[in-house]
Amino acid sequence: MVTEIIWKELQKTVTVVNEIDDVGSLDEKAEYEAWKLRELKRTKRDKEREKKKSKTLNEDVT
């Protein structure tokens, strides 16, 4: 009984995964711009984390 329920849920998950569109956007320029924006946000986030970490370390030393 439990095995059947788990199996049915697993089949639903597999169906959803198979329906994901991984072909890419037809608009390569827009896709590139979106990637560039994500990279800029990631870089900014990483710099802010490093700055916060450095500030915390400096506070601990003094």
C-alpha positions in Angstrom: 0.0 0.0 0.0 2.6 2.5 1.0 4.9 1.4 -1.8 2.2 2.0 -4.3 1.6 5.5 -3.0 5.3 6.3 -3.1 5.6 4.8 -6.6 2.7 6.9 -7.9 4.2 10.1 -6.5 7.6 9.2 -8.0 6.0 8.8 -11.4 4.3 12.2 -11.1 7.7 13.7 -10.3 9.4 12.0 -13.3 6.7 13.3 -15.6 7.2 16.9 -14.4 11.0 16.7 -14.8 10.6 15.3 -18.4 8.4 18.3 -19.3 11.0 20.9 -18.4 12.2 22.9 -21.4 15.9 22.9 -21.4 16.3 23.9 -25.1 17.0 27.5 -24.3 15.5 30.8 -25.3 15.0 31.7 -28.9 16.3 35.1 -28.1 20.0 34.6 -27.5 20.7 38.3 -26.8 18.0 38.5 -24.1 19.3 35.2 -22.6 22.8 36.6 -22.5 21.7 39.8 -20.9 19.8 37.9 -18.2 22.9 35.8 -17.6 25.0 38.9 -17.3 22.6 40.5 -14.8 22.7 37.3 -12.7 26.5 37.3 -12.7 26.6 41.0 -11.7 24.2 40.3 -8.8 26.2 37.3 -7.8 29.4 39.3 -7.8 27.8 42.1 -5.8 26.5 39.6 -3.3 29.9 37.9 -3.0 31.6 41.2 -2.4 29.1 42.2 0.2 29.5 38.9 2.0 33.3 39.3 1.9 33.1 42.9 3.2 30.8 41.8 6.1 33.1 38.9 6.9 36.1 41.2 6.9 34.3 43.7 9.1 33.3 40.9 11.6 36.9 39.7 11.7 38.2 43.2 12.4 35.6 43.7 15.2 36.7 40.4 16.8 40.4 41.4 16.7 39.8 44.7 18.5 
